[in-house]
Amino acid sequence: MSTQDRLTDALYGLGWGTVKKLPEPAAVRLGRTIADLAWKQRGKGVQRLESNYARVVPDASPERLAELSRAGMRSYLRYWMESFRLPAWSKERIQAGFDPKDLHHLTEGLATGKGVVLALPHLANWDLAGAWVTTKLGIPFTTVAERLKPETLYDRFVAYREGLGMEVLPHSGGTAFGTLARRLRDGGLVCLVADRDLSASGVEVDFFGDTARMPAGPALLAQQTGALLLPVTLWYGDSPVMRGRLHPPVEVPESGTRAEKTSVMTQALADAFATGIADHPEDWHMLQRVWLADLDPAKGSA
């Protein structure tokens, strides 16, 4: 393991080991302090966040974009402070920490026995939403995690999410899709973060007026298994309670090739994500490139 990898793993280990022991008000203050320091330094991540917000809010002035990026960093660090502390939260705290609208889309979908795919963008705290599902609703689910470097860090994330009641599959290796399909055919629940995919298999969508790529997996799983596909958006607001909305199901088109159906369904997901992001841009934690026009030629043609 390289020195950088050891340092990265140690910092995350410090977060999980120390932050979760802090009183909640102290953790909130710490997260805000770190966020403000990072924002003032205007590193690449902050600059990219601001650039992404410029697409979401195209008429924003430079001053407004600066305000958004500062709020975005505070929201991003709130996610991390909550995530570090989630394993130490009581069931009651988790259950009180999330208030979703239109939950009937999920409960009615699962009642059919055909399975449900929840697709989310990087909004607010998807880990808290997942913990709420397993704790409040008592529903286990399966998700996928990208293999992080170093491996010890990936192992930390897997153990953390499994400790919250999630089944976590590695994104690489080629077996995740088949396992997800089996879970859905058994009437289970699958949750996937699905607002960015720069691989060759990504589906091109119109996203805030320009082309981006999003993963085909949610749409393909719904087509192949008959599972219900539900977009979900989350936001923080001023309350300690995170909010969310389950959008109406994305239907499988009656005609067209598999690729054509996948394109239509993924565009519908992108549209639902855009609605949630436009309403709460500061809670979209996207510090990476999303749109093809922002990629260099080599990556854009990959």
C-alpha positions as CSV (number, residue, x, y, z in Angstrom):
1,M,0.0,0.0,0.0
2,S,1.4,3.4,-0.9
3,T,1.9,6.2,1.6
4,Q,-1.0,8.1,0.1
5,D,-3.3,5.1,0.4
6,R,-2.3,4.6,4.0
7,L,-2.9,8.2,4.8
8,T,-6.4,8.1,3.1
9,D,-7.4,5.0,5.0
10,A,-6.1,6.4,8.3
11,L,-8.1,9.7,7.8
12,Y,-11.3,7.8,7.1
13,G,-10.6,5.5,10.1
14,L,-10.2,8.6,12.3
15,G,-13.5,9.9,11.0
16,W,-15.4,6.7,11.8
17,G,-13.6,6.2,15.1
18,T,-13.7,9.8,16.5
19,V,-16.5,11.8,14.9
20,K,-19.2,9.2,15.9
21,K,-18.2,9.8,19.5
22,L,-18.8,13.5,19.4
23,P,-22.0,15.1,20.7
24,E,-24.2,15.9,17.7
25,P,-23.9,19.7,18.0
26,A,-20.1,19.4,18.1
27,A,-20.1,17.2,15.0
28,V,-22.3,19.7,13.2
29,R,-19.9,22.6,14.0
30,L,-16.9,20.5,13.0
31,G,-18.5,19.7,9.6
32,R,-19.3,23.3,8.9
33,T,-15.8,24.5,9.9
34,I,-14.2,21.9,7.6
35,A,-16.6,22.8,4.8
36,D,-15.9,26.5,5.1
37,L,-12.1,26.0,5.1
38,A,-12.3,23.8,2.0
39,W,-14.5,26.3,0.3
40,K,-12.2,29.2,1.0
41,Q,-9.2,27.2,-0.5
42,R,-11.1,26.8,-3.7
43,G,-9.5,23.5,-4.7
44,K,-10.4,21.5,-7.8
45,G,-13.4,19.9,-6.1
46,V,-15.0,23.2,-5.1
47,Q,-14.4,24.7,-8.5
48,R,-16.0,21.7,-10.2
49,L,-18.9,21.9,-7.8
50,E,-19.4,25.5,-8.7
51,S,-19.1,24.8,-12.4
52,N,-21.8,22.1,-12.1
53,Y,-24.1,24.5,-10.3
54,A,-23.6,27.0,-13.1
55,R,-25.4,24.4,-15.4
56,V,-28.1,23.8,-12.9
57,V,-28.7,27.5,-12.2
58,P,-27.7,29.1,-15.6
59,D,-28.9,32.6,-14.7
60,A,-27.0,32.7,-11.4
61,S,-24.5,35.5,-10.8
62,P,-20.9,34.8,-9.7
63,E,-22.0,35.9,-6.2
64,R,-24.9,33.5,-6.2
65,L,-22.7,30.6,-7.5
66,A,-20.2,31.3,-4.7
67,E,-23.1,31.2,-2.2
68,L,-24.3,27.9,-3.7
69,S,-20.9,26.3,-3.6
70,R,-20.4,27.3,0.0
71,A,-23.8,25.8,0.9
72,G,-22.9,22.8,-1.2
73,M,-19.8,22.1,0.7
74,R,-21.6,22.5,4.0
75,S,-24.2,20.0,2.8
76,Y,-21.4,17.6,1.6
77,L,-19.7,17.7,5.0
78,R,-23.1,17.2,6.7
79,Y,-23.3,14.0,4.7
80,W,-19.9,12.9,5.9
81,M,-20.5,13.9,9.6
82,E,-23.8,12.0,9.6
83,S,-22.3,9.0,7.8
84,F,-19.5,8.8,10.3
85,R,-22.0,8.9,13.1
86,L,-24.7,6.7,11.7
87,P,-23.4,3.4,13.1
88,A,-23.7,5.0,16.6
89,W,-27.2,6.3,16.1
90,S,-30.0,4.6,17.9
91,K,-32.9,3.0,15.8
92,E,-35.1,5.8,17.1
93,R,-32.7,8.5,15.9
94,I,-32.5,6.9,12.5
95,Q,-36.2,6.5,12.2
96,A,-36.7,10.2,13.2
97,G,-34.0,11.4,10.8
98,F,-35.8,11.0,7.5
99,D,-39.3,12.0,6.2
100,P,-40.1,10.9,2.7
101,K,-43.1,11.9,0.6
102,D,-45.2,9.5,-1.5
103,L,-43.8,6.4,0.2
104,H,-46.8,4.4,-1.1
105,H,-45.0,4.0,-4.5
106,L,-42.5,1.8,-2.7
107,T,-44.8,-0.1,-0.4
108,E,-47.3,-0.8,-3.1
109,G,-44.6,-1.8,-5.5
110,L,-43.1,-4.3,-3.1
111,A,-46.6,-5.6,-2.3
112,T,-46.9,-6.9,-5.9
113,G,-44.0,-9.3,-5.3
114,K,-42.2,-8.2,-8.5
115,G,-39.4,-6.2,-6.8
116,V,-38.5,-2.5,-6.8
117,V,-35.5,-0.6,-8.0
118,L,-34.9,2.7,-6.3
119,A,-32.6,5.0,-8.3
120,L,-31.1,8.1,-6.7
121,P,-28.7,10.9,-7.6
122,H,-25.9,12.1,-5.2
123,L,-28.4,14.3,-3.2
124,A,-28.2,14.8,0.6
125,N,-27.5,11.5,2.4
126,W,-28.5,8.3,0.6
127,D,-26.9,6.2,3.3
128,L,-29.3,7.7,5.9
129,A,-32.2,7.0,3.6
130,G,-31.0,3.4,3.2
131,A,-30.7,3.0,7.0
132,W,-34.2,4.4,7.4
133,V,-35.5,1.8,5.0
134,T,-33.9,-1.1,6.9
135,T,-34.7,0.3,10.3
136,K,-38.1,2.0,10.0
137,L,-39.6,-0.2,7.3
138,G,-37.7,-3.3,8.2
139,I,-36.9,-3.9,4.6
140,P,-33.5,-5.2,3.6
141,F,-32.1,-4.2,0.2
142,T,-29.1,-4.8,-2.1
143,T,-26.8,-2.1,-3.5
144,V,-23.6,-1.7,-5.4
145,A,-20.4,0.0,-4.3
146,E,-17.5,1.1,-6.5
147,R,-14.2,-0.5,-5.5
148,L,-12.2,2.2,-3.8
149,K,-8.5,2.4,-3.3
150,P,-7.0,1.4,-1.1
151,E,-8.8,-1.9,-0.6
152,T,-8.9,-1.4,3.1
153,L,-11.0,1.8,2.5
154,Y,-13.4,-0.2,0.3
155,D,-13.6,-2.8,3.1
156,R,-14.5,0.0,5.6
157,F,-17.3,1.2,3.4
158,V,-18.7,-2.3,2.9
159,A,-18.6,-3.1,6.6
160,Y,-20.2,0.3,7.4
161,R,-23.1,-0.2,5.0
162,E,-23.6,-3.8,5.9
163,G,-23.7,-2.7,9.5
164,L,-26.7,-0.6,8.5
165,G,-28.5,-3.6,7.1
166,M,-27.5,-3.3,3.4
167,E,-26.2,-6.1,1.2
168,V,-23.3,-4.5,-0.7
169,L,-22.0,-5.9,-4.0
170,P,-18.8,-4.8,-5.7
171,H,-19.3,-2.8,-8.9
172,S,-16.5,-4.6,-10.7
173,G,-16.2,-8.3,-11.4
174,G,-19.3,-8.7,-13.7
175,T,-21.5,-10.6,-11.2
176,A,-23.4,-7.7,-9.6
177,F,-26.1,-7.4,-12.3
178,G,-27.0,-11.1,-12.1
179,T,-27.2,-11.0,-8.3
180,L,-29.4,-7.8,-8.4
181,A,-31.7,-9.5,-10.9
182,R,-32.1,-12.5,-8.7
183,R,-32.9,-10.3,-5.7
184,L,-35.6,-8.5,-7.7
185,R,-37.1,-11.7,-9.1
186,D,-37.4,-12.8,-5.5
187,G,-39.5,-9.7,-4.8
188,G,-36.7,-7.8,-3.2
189,L,-35.5,-4.2,-3.1
190,V,-32.4,-2.8,-5.0
191,C,-31.1,0.7,-4.4
192,L,-28.6,2.3,-6.9
193,V,-27.0,5.8,-7.1
194,A,-27.4,6.5,-10.8
195,D,-26.6,10.1,-11.8
196,R,-23.1,9.6,-13.3
197,D,-21.6,6.9,-15.5
198,L,-18.6,7.7,-17.7
199,S,-18.1,4.1,-18.9
200,A,-18.7,3.0,-22.5
201,S,-22.0,1.4,-21.3
202,G,-23.4,4.7,-20.0
203,V,-26.6,6.0,-21.6
204,E,-26.5,9.5,-23.1
205,V,-29.2,11.7,-21.7
206,D,-30.2,15.4,-21.9
207,F,-29.4,16.8,-18.5
208,F,-30.0,20.5,-17.8
209,G,-29.7,21.2,-21.5
210,D,-26.6,19.3,-22.3
211,T,-25.4,15.7,-22.8
212,A,-24.4,13.5,-19.9
213,R,-24.1,9.8,-19.3
214,M,-26.0,7.8,-16.7
215,P,-25.9,4.1,-16.0
216,A,-28.1,1.7,-17.9
217,G,-28.4,-0.7,-15.0
218,P,-31.7,0.6,-13.4
219,A,-33.6,0.5,-16.7
220,L,-32.2,-2.9,-17.7
221,L,-33.0,-4.4,-14.4
222,A,-36.6,-3.2,-14.6
223,Q,-36.9,-4.5,-18.2
224,Q,-35.4,-8.0,-17.5
225,T,-37.1,-8.7,-14.2
226,G,-40.5,-6.8,-14.3
227,A,-39.5,-4.8,-11.2
228,L,-40.9,-1.3,-10.6
229,L,-38.4,1.5,-11.3
230,L,-38.7,4.5,-8.9
231,P,-36.7,7.7,-9.0
232,V,-35.9,9.1,-5.5
233,T,-34.7,12.6,-4.7
234,L,-33.5,13.8,-1.3
235,W,-32.8,17.2,0.4
236,Y,-31.8,18.7,3.7
237,G,-33.5,22.1,4.2
238,D,-33.1,23.8,7.6
239,S,-34.3,21.0,9.7
240,P,-32.2,18.2,11.3
241,V,-34.7,15.9,9.5
242,M,-33.8,15.0,5.9
243,R,-36.6,15.1,3.4
244,G,-37.2,13.0,0.3
245,R,-39.6,12.2,-2.4
246,L,-40.4,9.0,-4.3
247,H,-41.4,10.0,-7.8
248,P,-44.0,8.1,-9.9
249,P,-42.7,4.9,-11.5
250,V,-40.8,4.9,-14.8
251,E,-42.7,2.7,-17.1
252,V,-41.1,0.3,-19.6
253,P,-42.0,1.5,-23.2
254,E,-44.4,-0.9,-25.0
255,S,-42.3,-0.9,-28.2
256,G,-38.7,-0.5,-29.3
257,T,-35.5,-2.4,-29.0
258,R,-33.9,-3.0,-25.6
259,A,-31.5,-0.1,-26.3
260,E,-34.3,2.2,-27.3
261,K,-36.3,1.3,-24.2
262,T,-33.3,1.8,-22.0
263,S,-32.6,5.2,-23.5
264,V,-36.2,6.4,-22.9
265,M,-36.3,5.1,-19.3
266,T,-32.9,6.5,-18.4
267,Q,-33.9,9.9,-19.8
268,A,-37.0,9.7,-17.5
269,L,-34.7,9.1,-14.5
270,A,-32.5,12.0,-15.6
271,D,-35.6,14.3,-15.8
272,A,-36.7,13.3,-12.3
273,F,-33.2,13.8,-10.9
274,A,-33.1,17.2,-12.5
275,T,-36.3,18.2,-10.8
276,G,-34.9,17.4,-7.4
277,I,-31.5,18.9,-8.1
278,A,-33.0,22.1,-9.5
279,D,-35.2,22.5,-6.3
280,H,-32.2,21.9,-4.0
281,P,-29.0,22.4,-5.9
282,E,-26.9,22.9,-2.8
283,D,-27.6,19.3,-1.7
284,W,-26.2,17.8,-4.9
285,H,-22.8,16.6,-4.0
286,M,-21.2,16.4,-7.4
287,L,-17.6,17.4,-7.2
288,Q,-16.7,15.5,-10.4
289,R,-17.3,16.1,-14.1
290,V,-20.7,15.0,-15.3
291,W,-21.3,16.5,-18.8
292,L,-19.5,15.2,-21.8
293,A,-18.6,18.7,-22.9
294,D,-16.6,19.1,-19.6
295,L,-14.5,16.0,-20.3
296,D,-11.3,16.0,-22.2
297,P,-11.5,14.5,-25.7
298,A,-9.9,11.2,-24.7
299,K,-12.4,10.7,-21.9
300,G,-15.3,12.0,-23.9
301,S,-14.8,9.5,-26.6
302,A,-14.1,6.5,-24.3
